[in-house]
Every structure is written in structure tokens, then in C-alpha cells.
Amino acid sequence: MVLLKEFKTFLIKWNAVDLAIWFIFWGAFATVIRSLVDNVIMPPIGRLLSWVDFADLFIALDWNIYESISALKEAWAPAIRYGAFLNDVISFVILWFIVFLFVRTYNKMKHPEVKAPTGPSELDLLKEIRDALVK
């Protein structure tokens, strides 16, 4: 839950300096994420949903029926390719979450948490002084 709250704060603040540091790296990393979504994440989901390939889901706007994306492209028919859009949305969410995790780790390394000293509390010390005075 804390991680989700930090992620929301990160998205709202848009820490431009931290994002600029990683900009070039993320350009290449986005390709890896895209491959992860297209080749690893979506095939099992498609398998669970009766062998659906999300990249091939579309609605032809000329209301003809096409057997595949390639047939649609051959006919130069306009279409809403909602399956490809779904893959892109999933890639985007995964990429931003990974960016968040990297920046969060970077910020923790840059500003390490200082732990409060452990030991007896003020109340414990006062009780010890009182007991010593009584004796």
C-alpha cells in the first residue's frame, strides 16, 4: 500500500531532474518492455482467453470482415486496432512503474534514511534517576 502511495506521489510531482538522468536509458529500455509485453505477458493471457492474439484484435471501419490484420492492411481498410492499443497501454504502465522503482531507489541512495538512536527513553532515564535518588 505504501508503494502504491509513493507511486501516486511520483506521478503527480514529475521529478524532471531524475527523469532526465535516465531519459536515454529508458528509450532503449522501452524496447525491452515492449518485447516483454508482446512476447511474454500477452501470449499466456491470450491463451487463457481462447487463443486470442491481442495484436490482431481490430474493428474494421468499412464494416467488411477481414480474417487478419494482414488482410486488412492489404485492402487498405481503416480500422480501430484496439488490441495493439491494449498492448501499448500495458507496456506504458510497466515502463512507468519500473521508472518509478529506479527513481525511488536512486533517491533512497542519494538521501539515506537516518534512524533515530535506540536506547532508553526519557521516561526510563527519569525513572532510573528517581530510583537512584530514593536509594
N, C-alpha and C positions, 0 to 999 in steps of 0.2 A: 504494500500500500504506500509506503514511504517512497519507493522507487517511482511509482506512478505519479505521486505528487511532485517529486523533483522533475520528472519528465515534463509535466504540465508547466511548471515554472520555467524550465529551459525553453520550451516552445514560445512562451509569452515574452521572455526577455530578449531573445535573439542576440546572444552574445557574439557580436560581429567579429571581434578580435580572435576569439577561439575558433570560430568557423573559418576565418580567412587563413589561419595557420594550416588547416587541413584541406583546403579547397582543392589543390591539385591531386592530393592523395585520394580524395573522395570521387573525383572524376573517374579514375581508374577502378576504384573500389565499387562504384555503381555497376560496372560491367559484371563484376563477380556476383553481386547481389542479384542482378537481372538473371544471370545464368542459374543461380541457386533457386530462384522462384520458378523459372521456366522449366528447369530440368530435374529439380529435386522435390520442391514443395508441391507444385500443382499436379504432377502426374499421379501421386497417390490420392490426392483429393478427387481428381477426375476418375480414378479407378473406383473410389467409393461411390461416385455418382454415375455409375453405369458406363464406364469407359468414355467419359466426356473429355475432349481436349479443349480447354478453355480458350486457347488461342484461335480456335476455329468457330467460336460462337459469334454469330452475327445476325442482323436483321437487314435483309435487302430492301432498299427503299423503292425499288421499282416493282415490288411485290411478286417478283418471279421467284421460283425455288431453285436454289443452286446447291449442288451436292457438297461443295467445299469452298474454301477461301480462294483456291487457285482458279476454280471455275468462275467465281465471282469477279476476280481480277481480270480474267480473260475477256469477260463480257463488258468490262469497264463499267460495271453497275455500281451505283452509290450504295453504301451500306453503313450501318452503325455496328462497329466491331466491339461490342461490349465485353467480349471475352478477353481481348487484348488489353482493354482498358482495366479490367479487373486485375490482370497480371501486373500492369503498371502501378496500380494503387497499392497492391501488396508489396511490390518492390520498393516503392516510396516509403511506406510505413517501416519496413525492415531497415532500410538505409538510414532513416532519421533516428530510429531507435539506437542503431549502432553508433551513429554520430553522437547522440546523447551520452551513451555509455563511455565513449572515448573522451569527450569533453569533461564529463563528470570525474573520470579517473585522473585526467590532466589537472583539473582544479584541485583535487584532493592531494596530488603530489606537489602542486605549487603552494598550497596553503594547508599544511598538515594540521590535523586537529590537535589542540593542546588539551591534554587530560588534566583534570583537577587533581591536586595531590591527594593521595589517600592517607588516611590516618584517623586518629580520634577526632571527633567533632568538638566544637567549642563547649558544648554541654558536658561531654565526657571529661574534658580538661578541668572545667569548673567543679565537677563532682570530685575529681581527684584532689584538687586544691582544698576543697571543703573537708574531705575525709582526712587529709594530712593535717589541717588546722585543728580538727577535732581531737586527733591523737596527741 
